[in-house]
Amino acid sequence: MCTSSRMLTCILFYCSRRPALHVLKPAVTTNSAKLNNRVQALEQRKRPDRIRRRRRGCFVAAAVCALWAQNTGRNAWLWFFLGLFLNWIALLVMLSKNSKDRALRPQGNG
């Protein structure tokens, strides 16, 4: 059997080689806090890219609507602002008006 002094020596040797748990816990929470901060920073960085793409898309839709309106004799500024603010609706209305214009246009043979 082990004597109490030898057992105490073994326990002290084992504990001295193993780091204390209370020392590790703050490091883990600090690392998780750093990770959370990095994730939040990345999420916030994505948002402006989406907004920029939407703005570009709206502007392109407005430019297409204005160009179409100018080529068909309609008010280009009105269609520009319709395309800017109501881009999908304006594009759908533009396509339907274009198909009606083509149906009304006489077909020539060359």
Biotite code that builds the C-alpha atoms (Angstrom):
import biotite.structure as struc

atoms = struc.array([
    struc.Atom([0.000, 0.000, 0.000], chain_id="A", res_id=1, res_name="MET", atom_name="CA", element="C"),
    struc.Atom([0.961, 3.637, -0.469], chain_id="A", res_id=2, res_name="CYS", atom_name="CA", element="C"),
    struc.Atom([1.975, 5.733, 2.386], chain_id="A", res_id=3, res_name="THR", atom_name="CA", element="C"),
    struc.Atom([0.311, 9.062, 2.845], chain_id="A", res_id=4, res_name="SER", atom_name="CA", element="C"),
    struc.Atom([3.508, 11.040, 2.244], chain_id="A", res_id=5, res_name="SER", atom_name="CA", element="C"),
    struc.Atom([4.169, 9.221, -1.029], chain_id="A", res_id=6, res_name="ARG", atom_name="CA", element="C"),
    struc.Atom([0.549, 9.748, -2.108], chain_id="A", res_id=7, res_name="MET", atom_name="CA", element="C"),
    struc.Atom([0.842, 13.435, -1.280], chain_id="A", res_id=8, res_name="LEU", atom_name="CA", element="C"),
    struc.Atom([4.043, 13.642, -3.347], chain_id="A", res_id=9, res_name="THR", atom_name="CA", element="C"),
    struc.Atom([2.307, 11.962, -6.311], chain_id="A", res_id=10, res_name="CYS", atom_name="CA", element="C"),
    struc.Atom([-0.660, 14.314, -6.111], chain_id="A", res_id=11, res_name="ILE", atom_name="CA", element="C"),
    struc.Atom([1.554, 17.396, -5.918], chain_id="A", res_id=12, res_name="LEU", atom_name="CA", element="C"),
    struc.Atom([3.676, 16.187, -8.831], chain_id="A", res_id=13, res_name="PHE", atom_name="CA", element="C"),
    struc.Atom([0.571, 15.466, -10.932], chain_id="A", res_id=14, res_name="TYR", atom_name="CA", element="C"),
    struc.Atom([-1.024, 18.833, -10.133], chain_id="A", res_id=15, res_name="CYS", atom_name="CA", element="C"),
    struc.Atom([2.140, 20.762, -10.838], chain_id="A", res_id=16, res_name="SER", atom_name="CA", element="C"),
    struc.Atom([2.413, 19.268, -14.327], chain_id="A", res_id=17, res_name="ARG", atom_name="CA", element="C"),
    struc.Atom([-1.260, 19.801, -15.173], chain_id="A", res_id=18, res_name="ARG", atom_name="CA", element="C"),
    struc.Atom([-2.467, 23.398, -15.670], chain_id="A", res_id=19, res_name="PRO", atom_name="CA", element="C"),
    struc.Atom([-5.170, 24.594, -13.373], chain_id="A", res_id=20, res_name="ALA", atom_name="CA", element="C"),
    struc.Atom([-8.659, 24.750, -14.836], chain_id="A", res_id=21, res_name="LEU", atom_name="CA", element="C"),
    struc.Atom([-9.415, 28.201, -13.491], chain_id="A", res_id=22, res_name="HIS", atom_name="CA", element="C"),
    struc.Atom([-6.474, 29.541, -15.512], chain_id="A", res_id=23, res_name="VAL", atom_name="CA", element="C"),
    struc.Atom([-7.804, 28.064, -18.777], chain_id="A", res_id=24, res_name="LEU", atom_name="CA", element="C"),
    struc.Atom([-11.377, 29.314, -18.553], chain_id="A", res_id=25, res_name="LYS", atom_name="CA", element="C"),
    struc.Atom([-10.651, 33.049, -18.998], chain_id="A", res_id=26, res_name="PRO", atom_name="CA", element="C"),
    struc.Atom([-8.473, 32.276, -22.009], chain_id="A", res_id=27, res_name="ALA", atom_name="CA", element="C"),
    struc.Atom([-11.281, 30.284, -23.608], chain_id="A", res_id=28, res_name="VAL", atom_name="CA", element="C"),
    struc.Atom([-13.820, 33.032, -23.038], chain_id="A", res_id=29, res_name="THR", atom_name="CA", element="C"),
    struc.Atom([-11.356, 35.595, -24.342], chain_id="A", res_id=30, res_name="THR", atom_name="CA", element="C"),
    struc.Atom([-10.804, 33.548, -27.490], chain_id="A", res_id=31, res_name="ASN", atom_name="CA", element="C"),
    struc.Atom([-14.532, 33.082, -27.999], chain_id="A", res_id=32, res_name="SER", atom_name="CA", element="C"),
    struc.Atom([-15.076, 36.807, -27.509], chain_id="A", res_id=33, res_name="ALA", atom_name="CA", element="C"),
    struc.Atom([-12.395, 37.537, -30.103], chain_id="A", res_id=34, res_name="LYS", atom_name="CA", element="C"),
    struc.Atom([-14.001, 35.056, -32.464], chain_id="A", res_id=35, res_name="LEU", atom_name="CA", element="C"),
    struc.Atom([-17.432, 36.640, -31.966], chain_id="A", res_id=36, res_name="ASN", atom_name="CA", element="C"),
    struc.Atom([-15.985, 40.088, -32.657], chain_id="A", res_id=37, res_name="ASN", atom_name="CA", element="C"),
    struc.Atom([-14.334, 38.854, -35.866], chain_id="A", res_id=38, res_name="ARG", atom_name="CA", element="C"),
    struc.Atom([-17.564, 37.195, -37.047], chain_id="A", res_id=39, res_name="VAL", atom_name="CA", element="C"),
    struc.Atom([-19.565, 40.353, -36.388], chain_id="A", res_id=40, res_name="GLN", atom_name="CA", element="C"),
    struc.Atom([-17.000, 42.438, -38.263], chain_id="A", res_id=41, res_name="ALA", atom_name="CA", element="C"),
    struc.Atom([-17.214, 40.105, -41.258], chain_id="A", res_id=42, res_name="LEU", atom_name="CA", element="C"),
    struc.Atom([-21.013, 40.159, -41.226], chain_id="A", res_id=43, res_name="GLU", atom_name="CA", element="C"),
    struc.Atom([-21.051, 43.936, -41.173], chain_id="A", res_id=44, res_name="GLN", atom_name="CA", element="C"),
    struc.Atom([-18.559, 44.106, -44.018], chain_id="A", res_id=45, res_name="ARG", atom_name="CA", element="C"),
    struc.Atom([-20.840, 42.043, -46.278], chain_id="A", res_id=46, res_name="LYS", atom_name="CA", element="C"),
    struc.Atom([-23.821, 44.342, -45.927], chain_id="A", res_id=47, res_name="ARG", atom_name="CA", element="C"),
    struc.Atom([-22.395, 47.348, -47.821], chain_id="A", res_id=48, res_name="PRO", atom_name="CA", element="C"),
    struc.Atom([-21.471, 45.059, -50.722], chain_id="A", res_id=49, res_name="ASP", atom_name="CA", element="C"),
    struc.Atom([-25.076, 43.921, -51.024], chain_id="A", res_id=50, res_name="ARG", atom_name="CA", element="C"),
    struc.Atom([-26.331, 47.492, -50.843], chain_id="A", res_id=51, res_name="ILE", atom_name="CA", element="C"),
    struc.Atom([-23.866, 48.602, -53.513], chain_id="A", res_id=52, res_name="ARG", atom_name="CA", element="C"),
    struc.Atom([-24.959, 45.779, -55.806], chain_id="A", res_id=53, res_name="ARG", atom_name="CA", element="C"),
    struc.Atom([-28.614, 46.688, -55.323], chain_id="A", res_id=54, res_name="ARG", atom_name="CA", element="C"),
    struc.Atom([-27.903, 50.334, -56.072], chain_id="A", res_id=55, res_name="ARG", atom_name="CA", element="C"),
    struc.Atom([-25.995, 49.404, -59.203], chain_id="A", res_id=56, res_name="ARG", atom_name="CA", element="C"),
    struc.Atom([-28.838, 47.135, -60.287], chain_id="A", res_id=57, res_name="GLY", atom_name="CA", element="C"),
    struc.Atom([-31.388, 49.898, -59.753], chain_id="A", res_id=58, res_name="CYS", atom_name="CA", element="C"),
    struc.Atom([-29.284, 52.357, -61.698], chain_id="A", res_id=59, res_name="PHE", atom_name="CA", element="C"),
    struc.Atom([-28.815, 49.903, -64.580], chain_id="A", res_id=60, res_name="VAL", atom_name="CA", element="C"),
    struc.Atom([-32.572, 49.265, -64.687], chain_id="A", res_id=61, res_name="ALA", atom_name="CA", element="C"),
    struc.Atom([-33.188, 53.021, -64.719], chain_id="A", res_id=62, res_name="ALA", atom_name="CA", element="C"),
    struc.Atom([-30.698, 53.539, -67.531], chain_id="A", res_id=63, res_name="ALA", atom_name="CA", element="C"),
    struc.Atom([-32.252, 50.737, -69.607], chain_id="A", res_id=64, res_name="VAL", atom_name="CA", element="C"),
    struc.Atom([-35.737, 52.174, -69.099], chain_id="A", res_id=65, res_name="CYS", atom_name="CA", element="C"),
    struc.Atom([-34.585, 55.686, -70.030], chain_id="A", res_id=66, res_name="ALA", atom_name="CA", element="C"),
    struc.Atom([-32.790, 54.449, -73.151], chain_id="A", res_id=67, res_name="LEU", atom_name="CA", element="C"),
    struc.Atom([-35.828, 52.467, -74.246], chain_id="A", res_id=68, res_name="TRP", atom_name="CA", element="C"),
    struc.Atom([-38.112, 55.443, -73.600], chain_id="A", res_id=69, res_name="ALA", atom_name="CA", element="C"),
    struc.Atom([-35.857, 57.762, -75.583], chain_id="A", res_id=70, res_name="GLN", atom_name="CA", element="C"),
    struc.Atom([-35.758, 55.338, -78.531], chain_id="A", res_id=71, res_name="ASN", atom_name="CA", element="C"),
    struc.Atom([-39.548, 54.942, -78.577], chain_id="A", res_id=72, res_name="THR", atom_name="CA", element="C"),
    struc.Atom([-40.397, 58.639, -78.200], chain_id="A", res_id=73, res_name="GLY", atom_name="CA", element="C"),
    struc.Atom([-41.520, 58.507, -74.570], chain_id="A", res_id=74, res_name="ARG", atom_name="CA", element="C"),
    struc.Atom([-40.424, 60.692, -71.643], chain_id="A", res_id=75, res_name="ASN", atom_name="CA", element="C"),
    struc.Atom([-36.933, 59.432, -70.756], chain_id="A", res_id=76, res_name="ALA", atom_name="CA", element="C"),
    struc.Atom([-36.756, 61.192, -67.368], chain_id="A", res_id=77, res_name="TRP", atom_name="CA", element="C"),
    struc.Atom([-40.068, 59.713, -66.238], chain_id="A", res_id=78, res_name="LEU", atom_name="CA", element="C"),
    struc.Atom([-38.942, 56.217, -67.194], chain_id="A", res_id=79, res_name="TRP", atom_name="CA", element="C"),
    struc.Atom([-35.537, 56.773, -65.606], chain_id="A", res_id=80, res_name="PHE", atom_name="CA", element="C"),
    struc.Atom([-37.107, 57.550, -62.227], chain_id="A", res_id=81, res_name="PHE", atom_name="CA", element="C"),
    struc.Atom([-39.646, 54.757, -62.587], chain_id="A", res_id=82, res_name="LEU", atom_name="CA", element="C"),
    struc.Atom([-36.787, 52.378, -63.303], chain_id="A", res_id=83, res_name="GLY", atom_name="CA", element="C"),
    struc.Atom([-34.783, 53.746, -60.398], chain_id="A", res_id=84, res_name="LEU", atom_name="CA", element="C"),
    struc.Atom([-37.465, 53.399, -57.733], chain_id="A", res_id=85, res_name="PHE", atom_name="CA", element="C"),
    struc.Atom([-39.717, 50.665, -59.109], chain_id="A", res_id=86, res_name="LEU", atom_name="CA", element="C"),
    struc.Atom([-37.111, 48.807, -61.105], chain_id="A", res_id=87, res_name="ASN", atom_name="CA", element="C"),
    struc.Atom([-38.705, 45.351, -61.546], chain_id="A", res_id=88, res_name="TRP", atom_name="CA", element="C"),
    struc.Atom([-42.186, 46.751, -62.080], chain_id="A", res_id=89, res_name="ILE", atom_name="CA", element="C"),
    struc.Atom([-40.910, 49.349, -64.560], chain_id="A", res_id=90, res_name="ALA", atom_name="CA", element="C"),
    struc.Atom([-38.966, 46.708, -66.477], chain_id="A", res_id=91, res_name="LEU", atom_name="CA", element="C"),
    struc.Atom([-42.038, 44.457, -66.726], chain_id="A", res_id=92, res_name="LEU", atom_name="CA", element="C"),
    struc.Atom([-44.231, 47.372, -67.866], chain_id="A", res_id=93, res_name="VAL", atom_name="CA", element="C"),
    struc.Atom([-41.540, 48.359, -70.363], chain_id="A", res_id=94, res_name="MET", atom_name="CA", element="C"),
    struc.Atom([-41.465, 44.834, -71.801], chain_id="A", res_id=95, res_name="LEU", atom_name="CA", element="C"),
    struc.Atom([-45.251, 44.707, -72.160], chain_id="A", res_id=96, res_name="SER", atom_name="CA", element="C"),
    struc.Atom([-45.345, 48.142, -73.826], chain_id="A", res_id=97, res_name="LYS", atom_name="CA", element="C"),
    struc.Atom([-42.541, 47.088, -76.153], chain_id="A", res_id=98, res_name="ASN", atom_name="CA", element="C"),
    struc.Atom([-44.451, 43.967, -77.218], chain_id="A", res_id=99, res_name="SER", atom_name="CA", element="C"),
    struc.Atom([-47.574, 46.072, -77.890], chain_id="A", res_id=100, res_name="LYS", atom_name="CA", element="C"),
    struc.Atom([-45.501, 48.545, -79.923], chain_id="A", res_id=101, res_name="ASP", atom_name="CA", element="C"),
    struc.Atom([-44.094, 45.721, -82.008], chain_id="A", res_id=102, res_name="ARG", atom_name="CA", element="C"),
    struc.Atom([-47.551, 44.299, -82.623], chain_id="A", res_id=103, res_name="ALA", atom_name="CA", element="C"),
    struc.Atom([-48.832, 47.704, -83.834], chain_id="A", res_id=104, res_name="LEU", atom_name="CA", element="C"),
    struc.Atom([-45.813, 48.406, -86.041], chain_id="A", res_id=105, res_name="ARG", atom_name="CA", element="C"),
    struc.Atom([-46.369, 47.456, -89.681], chain_id="A", res_id=106, res_name="PRO", atom_name="CA", element="C"),
    struc.Atom([-44.093, 44.681, -90.841], chain_id="A", res_id=107, res_name="GLN", atom_name="CA", element="C"),
    struc.Atom([-42.032, 45.573, -93.882], chain_id="A", res_id=108, res_name="GLY", atom_name="CA", element="C"),
    struc.Atom([-40.372, 43.149, -96.231], chain_id="A", res_id=109, res_name="ASN", atom_name="CA", element="C"),
    struc.Atom([-37.013, 44.756, -96.383], chain_id="A", res_id=110, res_name="GLY", atom_name="CA", element="C"),
])
